[in-house]
Amino acid sequence: MSASGKRPRRVALTGGIATGKSHVRAQLEQLGVPTIDSDVLAREAVAPGTPGLAAVVARFGSDILDARGGLDRRRLAELVFADAASRHELEAIVHPIVRVATDAWFASLDSSHEFAVADIPLLYEAGRDRNFDTVIVTACDPDTQVGRVMKRDGATEAEARARIAAQLPIEEKVRRAAYVIRTDGTVADTNRLVKEVWMQLVRSSQLDRT
């Protein structure tokens, strides 16, 4: 325990889809930073047998279930990325569950950690940035982003661009962030930037506790 007894600073990690958030989070973990992935929490929120899944089925119908009774994510994605109102309704179901789980995780951490990081893809879109002490944004060139979405998700170019367009423009996220990590370069370049940000956060967190 630290002398101050303060909880770790709450740091949010966000960015556009396929801008390298998962890699950056993994690098921060390797540096000893506690992290949590909101995508994992979102999947748990709508796992079979959960109230979250029941609410999603009530809104979107049983057609969004697969043969085993789980969520057919591709089918659901086709629905919500084609219709902003449907997307917002899905977020209204899932986001509160994820928020509660994230807050519980931060509360469980002891003050031996200077700071902890929550990877939250829709941080700004959901207005959650005000709940964090500072924000890291990952960013890359839009064409690189499209290519990554197509390769990772098997999406067409049109589908990839629609998913990117459904989020706040990356330029706006960069403008609002305290720290920006570009992922356009080599993996080594990205890792170097992660370490630089980590060092800055350690220093500022230590000053915060004095």
GROMACS elastic network, one bead per residue, 0.5 to 0.9 nm:
[ bonds ]
;  ai    aj funct       b0    kb
    1     4     6  0.82356   500
    1     5     6  0.63247   500
    1     6     6  0.87607   500
    1   110     6  0.70667   500
    1   111     6  0.54737   500
    1   112     6  0.50612   500
    1   113     6  0.87141   500
    2     5     6  0.52150   500
    2     6     6  0.72889   500
    2   111     6  0.60061   500
    2   112     6  0.59460   500
    2   113     6  0.87444   500
    2   209     6  0.87606   500
    3     6     6  0.82764   500
    3   209     6  0.87509   500
    4     7     6  0.89333   500
    4   111     6  0.84862   500
    4   209     6  0.64422   500
    4   210     6  0.77270   500
    5   110     6  0.85315   500
    5   111     6  0.59764   500
    5   112     6  0.86060   500
    5   209     6  0.88474   500
    6     9     6  0.84665   500
    6   110     6  0.84258   500
    6   111     6  0.56664   500
    6   112     6  0.89219   500
    6   114     6  0.89675   500
    6   209     6  0.72694   500
    7    10     6  0.86588   500
    7   106     6  0.83270   500
    7   107     6  0.78627   500
    7   109     6  0.72075   500
    7   110     6  0.62624   500
    7   112     6  0.82212   500
    7   113     6  0.77956   500
    7   114     6  0.79483   500
    7   115     6  0.80420   500
    8    11     6  0.89516   500
    8   106     6  0.78808   500
    8   109     6  0.72652   500
    8   110     6  0.72325   500
    8   111     6  0.55526   500
    8   112     6  0.76738   500
    8   113     6  0.55213   500
    8   114     6  0.50071   500
    8   116     6  0.60635   500
    8   205     6  0.83049   500
    9   113     6  0.84625   500
    9   114     6  0.64480   500
    9   116     6  0.62661   500
    9   117     6  0.85251   500
    9   132     6  0.79822   500
    9   133     6  0.63082   500
    9   134     6  0.83230   500
    9   205     6  0.69881   500
    9   208     6  0.89202   500
   10   106     6  0.75240   500
   10   115     6  0.61578   500
   10   116     6  0.57453   500
   10   117     6  0.64477   500
   10   118     6  0.77270   500
   10   131     6  0.80740   500
   10   132     6  0.51345   500
   10   133     6  0.53052   500
   10   134     6  0.70210   500
   10   135     6  0.88504   500
   11   115     6  0.68108   500
   11   116     6  0.59281   500
   11   118     6  0.63751   500
   11   119     6  0.87754   500
   11   132     6  0.57891   500
   11   133     6  0.58812   500
   11   134     6  0.51781   500
   11   135     6  0.57103   500
   11   136     6  0.74057   500
   12   116     6  0.84226   500
   12   117     6  0.55420   500
   12   119     6  0.60351   500
   12   120     6  0.66223   500
   12   123     6  0.77379   500
   12   129     6  0.73871   500
   12   131     6  0.89730   500
   12   132     6  0.63055   500
   12   133     6  0.79698   500
   12   134     6  0.64553   500
   12   136     6  0.61469   500
   12   137     6  0.84077   500
   13    21     6  0.70984   500
   13    24     6  0.86470   500
   13    25     6  0.77362   500
   13   117     6  0.64979   500
   13   118     6  0.58988   500
   13   120     6  0.59969   500
   13   121     6  0.76450   500
   13   123     6  0.82353   500
   13   134     6  0.89298   500
   13   135     6  0.59252   500
   13   137     6  0.59021   500
   13   138     6  0.76613   500
   14    21     6  0.66368   500
   14   118     6  0.85372   500
   14   119     6  0.59848   500
   14   120     6  0.53358   500
   14   122     6  0.70872   500
   14   123     6  0.63572   500
   14   124     6  0.83364   500
   14   135     6  0.74035   500
   14   136     6  0.62581   500
   14   138     6  0.63724   500
   14   173     6  0.82613   500
   15    18     6  0.83229   500
   15    19     6  0.63345   500
   15    20     6  0.81104   500
   15    21     6  0.68298   500
   15   120     6  0.83165   500
   15   121     6  0.60996   500
   15   122     6  0.79291   500
   15   123     6  0.84228   500
   15   136     6  0.80740   500
   15   139     6  0.60919   500
   15   170     6  0.67011   500
   15   173     6  0.67156   500
   15   174     6  0.80413   500
   16    19     6  0.55755   500
   16    20     6  0.85820   500
   16    21     6  0.84555   500
   16   121     6  0.69230   500
   16   122     6  0.83270   500
   16   137     6  0.84088   500
   16   138     6  0.73023   500
   16   139     6  0.67986   500
   16   140     6  0.85484   500
   16   145     6  0.81505   500
   16   164     6  0.69809   500
   16   167     6  0.69905   500
   16   168     6  0.77787   500
   16   169     6  0.76516   500
   16   170     6  0.58501   500
   16   173     6  0.82137   500
   17    20     6  0.80786   500
   17    21     6  0.83280   500
   17   121     6  0.72341   500
   17   145     6  0.72682   500
   17   146     6  0.89562   500
   17   148     6  0.89304   500
   17   149     6  0.74591   500
   17   163     6  0.77145   500
   17   164     6  0.63748   500
   17   167     6  0.81146   500
   18    21     6  0.73389   500
   18    22     6  0.87349   500
   18   139     6  0.88505   500
   18   140     6  0.86973   500
   18   144     6  0.87075   500
   18   145     6  0.56741   500
   18   146     6  0.79825   500
   18   147     6  0.89263   500
   18   148     6  0.59598   500
   18   149     6  0.59302   500
   18   152     6  0.83344   500
   18   164     6  0.89727   500
   19    22     6  0.86492   500
   19   138     6  0.57756   500
   19   139     6  0.52658   500
   19   140     6  0.57309   500
   19   141     6  0.86349   500
   19   144     6  0.84543   500
   19   145     6  0.61751   500
   19   148     6  0.82303   500
   19   182     6  0.82992   500
   19   183     6  0.66769   500
   19   184     6  0.85702   500
   20    23     6  0.53760   500
   20    24     6  0.62587   500
   20    25     6  0.86437   500
   20   138     6  0.63113   500
   20   139     6  0.75059   500
   20   140     6  0.82662   500
   20   182     6  0.86493   500
   20   183     6  0.63393   500
   21    24     6  0.51330   500
   21    25     6  0.60356   500
   21    26     6  0.85589   500
   21   119     6  0.71627   500
   21   120     6  0.89662   500
   21   121     6  0.81631   500
   21   137     6  0.81596   500
   21   138     6  0.60909   500
   21   139     6  0.87654   500
   22    25     6  0.50767   500
   22    26     6  0.61408   500
   22    27     6  0.86399   500
   22    37     6  0.82283   500
   22   119     6  0.78476   500
   23    26     6  0.50874   500
   23    27     6  0.62532   500
   23    28     6  0.87113   500
   23   190     6  0.89326   500
   23   191     6  0.88496   500
   24    27     6  0.50757   500
   24    28     6  0.62625   500
   24    29     6  0.86577   500
   24   138     6  0.79738   500
   24   181     6  0.83838   500
   24   190     6  0.78428   500
   24   191     6  0.75503   500
   24   194     6  0.65762   500
   25    28     6  0.50972   500
   25    29     6  0.62480   500
   25    30     6  0.87449   500
   25    33     6  0.88759   500
   25    35     6  0.68791   500
   25    36     6  0.84143   500
   25    37     6  0.83292   500
   25   117     6  0.78163   500
   25   118     6  0.85448   500
   25   119     6  0.70910   500
   26    29     6  0.50250   500
   26    30     6  0.63456   500
   26    31     6  0.88027   500
   26    35     6  0.83702   500
   27    30     6  0.50531   500
   27    31     6  0.64747   500
   27    32     6  0.89468   500
   27    33     6  0.89176   500
   27   191     6  0.69661   500
   27   194     6  0.70662   500
   27   195     6  0.82175   500
   28    31     6  0.50032   500
   28    32     6  0.66122   500
   28    33     6  0.55061   500
   28    34     6  0.79574   500
   28    35     6  0.77209   500
   28   117     6  0.83591   500
   28   194     6  0.71490   500
   28   195     6  0.78598   500
   28   198     6  0.72607   500
   29    32     6  0.50848   500
   29    34     6  0.61277   500
   29    35     6  0.64386   500
   30    33     6  0.72332   500
   31   195     6  0.80688   500
   31   198     6  0.80320   500
   32   113     6  0.87937   500
   33   113     6  0.74695   500
   33   114     6  0.83742   500
   33   115     6  0.70361   500
   33   116     6  0.58610   500
   33   117     6  0.71614   500
   33   198     6  0.87943   500
   34   109     6  0.84883   500
   34   113     6  0.78140   500
   34   115     6  0.76703   500
   34   117     6  0.63152   500
   34   118     6  0.86021   500
   35   116     6  0.58389   500
   35   118     6  0.56041   500
   35   119     6  0.73478   500
   36    40     6  0.82518   500
   36    41     6  0.84473   500
   36   102     6  0.76509   500
   36   105     6  0.80293   500
   36   116     6  0.84148   500
   36   117     6  0.65320   500
   36   119     6  0.61200   500
   36   120     6  0.88247   500
   37    40     6  0.54764   500
   37    41     6  0.66409   500
   37    42     6  0.88391   500
   37   102     6  0.89192   500
   37   117     6  0.87962   500
   37   118     6  0.61315   500
   37   120     6  0.69645   500
   38    42     6  0.59609   500
   38    43     6  0.85497   500
   38    98     6  0.66886   500
   38    99     6  0.86702   500
   38   102     6  0.76770   500
   38   118     6  0.70354   500
   38   119     6  0.57433   500
   38   120     6  0.53491   500
   38   121     6  0.74854   500
   39    43     6  0.62708   500
   39    44     6  0.86461   500
   39    98     6  0.88281   500
   39   119     6  0.79932   500
   39   120     6  0.75496   500
   39   121     6  0.78719   500
   40    43     6  0.51709   500
   40    44     6  0.62715   500
   40    45     6  0.86099   500
   41    44     6  0.50051   500
   41    45     6  0.60671   500
   41    46     6  0.89278   500
   41    97     6  0.82484   500
   41    98     6  0.57216   500
   41   101     6  0.72899   500
   41   102     6  0.81269   500
   42    46     6  0.67250   500
   42    47     6  0.87871   500
   42    94     6  0.63579   500
   42    95     6  0.75905   500
   42    97     6  0.78060   500
   42    98     6  0.59681   500
   43    46     6  0.55090   500
   43    47     6  0.61510   500
   44    47     6  0.50177   500
   44    48     6  0.87055   500
   44    50     6  0.83310   500
   44    52     6  0.88188   500
   44    98     6  0.88079   500
   45    50     6  0.68159   500
   45    51     6  0.79621   500
   45    52     6  0.54937   500
   45    53     6  0.71979   500
   45    94     6  0.64955   500
   45    95     6  0.89666   500
   45    97     6  0.63760   500
   45    98     6  0.69704   500
   46    49     6  0.80926   500
   46    50     6  0.59996   500
   46    51     6  0.74540   500
   46    54     6  0.78907   500
   46    55     6  0.86949   500
   46    56     6  0.77495   500
   46    70     6  0.84352   500
   46    71     6  0.73986   500
   46    94     6  0.75790   500
   47    50     6  0.57546   500
   47    51     6  0.88235   500
   47    52     6  0.75782   500
   47    53     6  0.62326   500
   47    70     6  0.67883   500
   47    71     6  0.74535   500
   48    51     6  0.88499   500
   48    52     6  0.88713   500
   48    53     6  0.64853   500
   48    54     6  0.84723   500
   48    69     6  0.67338   500
   48    70     6  0.54845   500
   48    71     6  0.76927   500
   49    52     6  0.84085   500
   49    53     6  0.69504   500
   49    54     6  0.74643   500
   49    70     6  0.89153   500
   50    53     6  0.54107   500
   50    54     6  0.64939   500
   50    55     6  0.87825   500
   51    55     6  0.61462   500
   51    56     6  0.86705   500
   52    55     6  0.51660   500
   52    56     6  0.63208   500
   52    57     6  0.87474   500
   52    93     6  0.67025   500
   52    94     6  0.67253   500
   52    97     6  0.78763   500
   53    56     6  0.50096   500
   53    57     6  0.61512   500
   53    58     6  0.84868   500
   53    70     6  0.83663   500
   53    71     6  0.75914   500
   54    57     6  0.51931   500
   54    58     6  0.61024   500
   54    59     6  0.86952   500
   55    58     6  0.50157   500
   55    59     6  0.63056   500
   55    60     6  0.86489   500
   55    93     6  0.70202   500
   56    59     6  0.51892   500
   56    60     6  0.59438   500
   56    61     6  0.76164   500
   56    62     6  0.89700   500
   56    64     6  0.86659   500
   56    89     6  0.89785   500
   56    90     6  0.68864   500
   56    93     6  0.71856   500
   56    94     6  0.86761   500
   57    60     6  0.51678   500
   57    62     6  0.55153   500
   57    63     6  0.82155   500
   57    64     6  0.71202   500
   57    65     6  0.78533   500
   57    71     6  0.88668   500
   58    61     6  0.57356   500
   58    62     6  0.78474   500
   59    89     6  0.82692   500
   59    90     6  0.83387   500
   60    63     6  0.76157   500
   60    64     6  0.69072   500
   60    76     6  0.83176   500
   60    79     6  0.87813   500
   60    86     6  0.85462   500
   60    90     6  0.88621   500
   61    64     6  0.63777   500
   61    65     6  0.83114   500
   62    65     6  0.55329   500
   62    66     6  0.87884   500
   62    69     6  0.88634   500
   63    66     6  0.78099   500
   63    72     6  0.84142   500
   63    75     6  0.82629   500
   63    76     6  0.89257   500
   64    70     6  0.85050   500
   64    71     6  0.60765   500
   64    72     6  0.53241   500
   64    73     6  0.75772   500
   64    74     6  0.87371   500
   64    75     6  0.59782   500
   64    76     6  0.58008   500
   65    68     6  0.76900   500
   65    69     6  0.54282   500
   65    70     6  0.53684   500
   65    72     6  0.50384   500
   65    73     6  0.83995   500
   65    75     6  0.84664   500
   65    76     6  0.87491   500
   66    69     6  0.53762   500
   66    70     6  0.54143   500
   66    71     6  0.59266   500
   66    72     6  0.50465   500
   66    73     6  0.87777   500
   67    70     6  0.74073   500
   67    72     6  0.87996   500
   68    71     6  0.87438   500
   69    72     6  0.86876   500
   70    73     6  0.88886   500
   71    74     6  0.87939   500
   71    75     6  0.86049   500
   71    76     6  0.78425   500
   72    75     6  0.54775   500
   72    76     6  0.62516   500
   72    77     6  0.86329   500
   73    76     6  0.50428   500
   73    77     6  0.59304   500
   73    78     6  0.85524   500
   74    77     6  0.50199   500
   74    78     6  0.62512   500
   74    79     6  0.87993   500
   75    78     6  0.51894   500
   75    79     6  0.65700   500
   75    80     6  0.89876   500
   76    79     6  0.51408   500
   76    80     6  0.62714   500
   76    81     6  0.84908   500
   77    80     6  0.52851   500
   77    81     6  0.57711   500
   77    82     6  0.81726   500
   77    87     6  0.87084   500
   78    81     6  0.56891   500
   78    82     6  0.62249   500
   78    83     6  0.88865   500
   78   159     6  0.86588   500
   79    82     6  0.55078   500
   79    83     6  0.65805   500
   79    86     6  0.72864   500
   79    87     6  0.79653   500
   80    83     6  0.52175   500
   80    84     6  0.65421   500
   80    85     6  0.77917   500
   80    86     6  0.51521   500
   80    88     6  0.81545   500
   80    89     6  0.88215   500
   80    90     6  0.76930   500
   81    84     6  0.66764   500
   81    86     6  0.81064   500
   81    87     6  0.65040   500
   81   159     6  0.84065   500
   81   162     6  0.68049   500
   81   163     6  0.63229   500
   81   166     6  0.70349   500
   82    86     6  0.83159   500
   82    87     6  0.83490   500
   82   162     6  0.78996   500
   83    86     6  0.54447   500
   83    87     6  0.63632   500
   83    88     6  0.88615   500
   84    88     6  0.62093   500
   84    89     6  0.86431   500
   84   166     6  0.77630   500
   85    88     6  0.51856   500
   85    89     6  0.62673   500
   85    90     6  0.87554   500
   86    89     6  0.50345   500
   86    90     6  0.62575   500
   86    91     6  0.86357   500
   87    90     6  0.51772   500
   87    91     6  0.62241   500
   87    92     6  0.86176   500
   88    92     6  0.60869   500
   88    93     6  0.87828   500
   89    92     6  0.50151   500
   89    93     6  0.66010   500
   89    94     6  0.89556   500
   90    93     6  0.52617   500
   90    94     6  0.63433   500
   90    95     6  0.83783   500
   91    94     6  0.51261   500
   91    95     6  0.53711   500
   91    96     6  0.82969   500
   91   126     6  0.85451   500
   92    95     6  0.58370   500
   92    96     6  0.69161   500
   93    96     6  0.66529   500
   93    97     6  0.74335   500
   94    97     6  0.55037   500
   94    98     6  0.63514   500
   94    99     6  0.87340   500
   95    98     6  0.50730   500
   95    99     6  0.59913   500
   95   100     6  0.86791   500
   95   126     6  0.80385   500
   96   100     6  0.62837   500
   96   101     6  0.86962   500
   97   100     6  0.53677   500
   97   101     6  0.63875   500
   97   102     6  0.87078   500
   98   101     6  0.51283   500
   98   102     6  0.60672   500
   98   103     6  0.86219   500
   99   102     6  0.51010   500
   99   103     6  0.61779   500
   99   104     6  0.85848   500
   99   128     6  0.88286   500
  100   103     6  0.52415   500
  100   104     6  0.61954   500
  100   105     6  0.86766   500
  101   104     6  0.51198   500
  101   105     6  0.62331   500
  101   106     6  0.88210   500
  102   105     6  0.50909   500
  102   106     6  0.63629   500
  102   107     6  0.86454   500
  102   118     6  0.74988   500
  103   106     6  0.52091   500
  103   107     6  0.61604   500
  103   108     6  0.86662   500
  104   107     6  0.50411   500
  104   108     6  0.62264   500
  105   108     6  0.51242   500
  105   109     6  0.68050   500
  106   109     6  0.55114   500
  106   110     6  0.87516   500
  106   116     6  0.75631   500
  106   117     6  0.89820   500
  106   118     6  0.88074   500
  107   110     6  0.79522   500
  109   112     6  0.82997   500
  109   113     6  0.77093   500
  109   116     6  0.84530   500
  110   113     6  0.66684   500
  111   114     6  0.69244   500
  111   115     6  0.85624   500
  112   115     6  0.89968   500
  113   116     6  0.71241   500
  114   201     6  0.84152   500
  114   202     6  0.65555   500
  114   205     6  0.58042   500
  114   206     6  0.69128   500
  114   209     6  0.86359   500
  115   201     6  0.77766   500
  115   202     6  0.76460   500
  115   205     6  0.69050   500
  119   123     6  0.86545   500
  120   123     6  0.53094   500
  120   124     6  0.89737   500
  120   128     6  0.88707   500
  121   124     6  0.84085   500
  121   125     6  0.87839   500
  122   125     6  0.51157   500
  122   126     6  0.58986   500
  122   127     6  0.84059   500
  122   128     6  0.82774   500
  122   167     6  0.74340   500
  122   168     6  0.83844   500
  123   126     6  0.54863   500
  123   127     6  0.62451   500
  123   128     6  0.51680   500
  123   129     6  0.57810   500
  124   128     6  0.60666   500
  124   129     6  0.58188   500
  124   130     6  0.88867   500
  124   168     6  0.75248   500
  124   173     6  0.74430   500
  125   128     6  0.77766   500
  125   167     6  0.71011   500
  125   168     6  0.64915   500
  126   129     6  0.81545   500
  127   130     6  0.68103   500
  127   131     6  0.85230   500
  128   131     6  0.55171   500
  128   132     6  0.74917   500
  129   132     6  0.55787   500
  129   133     6  0.82841   500
  129   134     6  0.78842   500
  129   135     6  0.72664   500
  130   133     6  0.77722   500
  130   134     6  0.88212   500
  132   135     6  0.71684   500
  134   177     6  0.77059   500
  134   178     6  0.63172   500
  134   179     6  0.82605   500
  135   176     6  0.83315   500
  135   177     6  0.53870   500
  135   178     6  0.55673   500
  135   179     6  0.64463   500
  135   180     6  0.86419   500
  136   174     6  0.87108   500
  136   177     6  0.59188   500
  136   178     6  0.62204   500
  136   180     6  0.57003   500
  136   181     6  0.73457   500
  136   197     6  0.85046   500
  137   170     6  0.87915   500
  137   173     6  0.67448   500
  137   174     6  0.61715   500
  137   176     6  0.87593   500
  137   177     6  0.59874   500
  137   178     6  0.79980   500
  137   179     6  0.62562   500
  137   181     6  0.62190   500
  137   182     6  0.84503   500
  138   170     6  0.87747   500
  138   173     6  0.88819   500
  138   174     6  0.79635   500
  138   179     6  0.86383   500
  138   180     6  0.58360   500
  138   182     6  0.58062   500
  138   183     6  0.68400   500
  139   142     6  0.87922   500
  139   145     6  0.87485   500
  139   170     6  0.67414   500
  139   171     6  0.84299   500
  139   173     6  0.86807   500
  139   174     6  0.73783   500
  139   180     6  0.71804   500
  139   181     6  0.63291   500
  139   183     6  0.60867   500
  139   184     6  0.77235   500
  140   143     6  0.84636   500
  140   144     6  0.66499   500
  140   145     6  0.65266   500
  140   170     6  0.84355   500
  140   181     6  0.86917   500
  140   182     6  0.56849   500
  140   183     6  0.53782   500
  140   184     6  0.50513   500
  140   185     6  0.87667   500
  141   144     6  0.52602   500
  141   145     6  0.62891   500
  141   146     6  0.89008   500
  141   182     6  0.88564   500
  141   183     6  0.85495   500
  141   184     6  0.65358   500
  142   146     6  0.62543   500
  142   147     6  0.86714   500
  142   164     6  0.87742   500
  142   170     6  0.85225   500
  143   146     6  0.50887   500
  143   147     6  0.62505   500
  143   148     6  0.86186   500
  144   147     6  0.51538   500
  144   148     6  0.61801   500
  144   149     6  0.87280   500
  144   184     6  0.74850   500
  145   148     6  0.51697   500
  145   149     6  0.63076   500
  145   150     6  0.87256   500
  145   160     6  0.85327   500
  145   161     6  0.89673   500
  145   164     6  0.82214   500
  146   149     6  0.52495   500
  146   150     6  0.62686   500
  146   151     6  0.86924   500
  146   157     6  0.68445   500
  146   160     6  0.56547   500
  146   161     6  0.63424   500
  146   164     6  0.77669   500
  147   150     6  0.51829   500
  147   151     6  0.61840   500
  147   152     6  0.84969   500
  147   157     6  0.78349   500
  147   160     6  0.80777   500
  148   151     6  0.51422   500
  148   152     6  0.58397   500
  148   153     6  0.82242   500
  148   160     6  0.87702   500
  149   152     6  0.51735   500
  149   153     6  0.56614   500
  149   154     6  0.74130   500
  149   155     6  0.66371   500
  149   156     6  0.87120   500
  149   157     6  0.84581   500
  149   159     6  0.88489   500
  149   160     6  0.57260   500
  149   161     6  0.87139   500
  149   163     6  0.87335   500
  149   164     6  0.88779   500
  150   153     6  0.56041   500
  150   154     6  0.50933   500
  150   156     6  0.59446   500
  150   157     6  0.64390   500
  150   159     6  0.81916   500
  150   160     6  0.61103   500
  151   154     6  0.55497   500
  151   155     6  0.72658   500
  152   155     6  0.78729   500
  153   156     6  0.89225   500
  153   160     6  0.86623   500
  155   158     6  0.79154   500
  155   159     6  0.56695   500
  155   160     6  0.58834   500
  156   159     6  0.50947   500
  156   160     6  0.61181   500
  156   161     6  0.86075   500
  157   160     6  0.50389   500
  157   161     6  0.61433   500
  157   162     6  0.85414   500
  158   161     6  0.52108   500
  158   162     6  0.61396   500
  158   163     6  0.87191   500
  159   162     6  0.50585   500
  159   163     6  0.62680   500
  159   164     6  0.86942   500
  160   163     6  0.52448   500
  160   164     6  0.63170   500
  160   165     6  0.86122   500
  161   164     6  0.50709   500
  161   165     6  0.59785   500
  161   166     6  0.85752   500
  162   165     6  0.50079   500
  162   166     6  0.61960   500
  163   166     6  0.51942   500
  163   167     6  0.71399   500
  164   167     6  0.56644   500
  164   168     6  0.82551   500
  164   169     6  0.80026   500
  165   168     6  0.73326   500
  165   169     6  0.72786   500
  166   169     6  0.87261   500
  167   170     6  0.81316   500
  168   171     6  0.84056   500
  168   172     6  0.68485   500
  168   173     6  0.70675   500
  169   172     6  0.54582   500
  169   173     6  0.67039   500
  169   174     6  0.89219   500
  170   173     6  0.50026   500
  170   174     6  0.61459   500
  170   175     6  0.85432   500
  171   174     6  0.51072   500
  171   175     6  0.61628   500
  171   176     6  0.87803   500
  172   176     6  0.63314   500
  172   177     6  0.87263   500
  173   176     6  0.52454   500
  173   177     6  0.61695   500
  174   177     6  0.52676   500
  174   178     6  0.83255   500
  174   179     6  0.81404   500
  174   180     6  0.64192   500
  175   178     6  0.84252   500
  177   180     6  0.65672   500
  179   197     6  0.69239   500
  180   193     6  0.87240   500
  180   197     6  0.83039   500
  181   190     6  0.70618   500
  181   193     6  0.60859   500
  181   194     6  0.67485   500
  181   197     6  0.79953   500
  182   185     6  0.74933   500
  182   189     6  0.86418   500
  182   190     6  0.66769   500
  182   193     6  0.76983   500
  183   186     6  0.75038   500
  183   187     6  0.76847   500
  183   189     6  0.77314   500
  183   190     6  0.54715   500
  183   193     6  0.89191   500
  184   187     6  0.88339   500
  184   189     6  0.86477   500
  184   190     6  0.79735   500
  185   188     6  0.79888   500
  185   189     6  0.58124   500
  185   190     6  0.66880   500
  186   189     6  0.50497   500
  186   190     6  0.64163   500
  186   191     6  0.86671   500
  187   190     6  0.50966   500
  187   191     6  0.61149   500
  187   192     6  0.85660   500
  188   191     6  0.50635   500
  188   192     6  0.61285   500
  188   193     6  0.86937   500
  189   192     6  0.51751   500
  189   193     6  0.64015   500
  189   194     6  0.87572   500
  190   193     6  0.51459   500
  190   194     6  0.62214   500
  190   195     6  0.87375   500
  191   195     6  0.62647   500
  191   196     6  0.86647   500
  192   195     6  0.52093   500
  192   196     6  0.63125   500
  192   197     6  0.88063   500
  193   196     6  0.50162   500
  193   197     6  0.62603   500
  193   198     6  0.85219   500
  194   197     6  0.52188   500
  194   198     6  0.60652   500
  194   199     6  0.86472   500
  195   199     6  0.61365   500
  195   200     6  0.86225   500
  196   199     6  0.52144   500
  196   200     6  0.63501   500
  196   201     6  0.87242   500
  197   200     6  0.50481   500
  197   201     6  0.61396   500
  197   202     6  0.85917   500
  198   201     6  0.51099   500
  198   202     6  0.61555   500
  198   203     6  0.86795   500
  199   202     6  0.51013   500
  199   203     6  0.62581   500
  199   204     6  0.86622   500
  200   203     6  0.52160   500
  200   204     6  0.61614   500
  200   205     6  0.84683   500
  201   204     6  0.51425   500
  201   205     6  0.58558   500
  201   206     6  0.84070   500
  202   205     6  0.51630   500
  202   206     6  0.61038   500
  202   207     6  0.86446   500
  203   206     6  0.52224   500
  203   207     6  0.63095   500
  203   208     6  0.86390   500
  204   207     6  0.50920   500
  204   208     6  0.61388   500
  204   209     6  0.88239   500
  205   209     6  0.64415   500
  205   210     6  0.89867   500
  206   209     6  0.52189   500
  206   210     6  0.65745   500
  207   210     6  0.53326   500
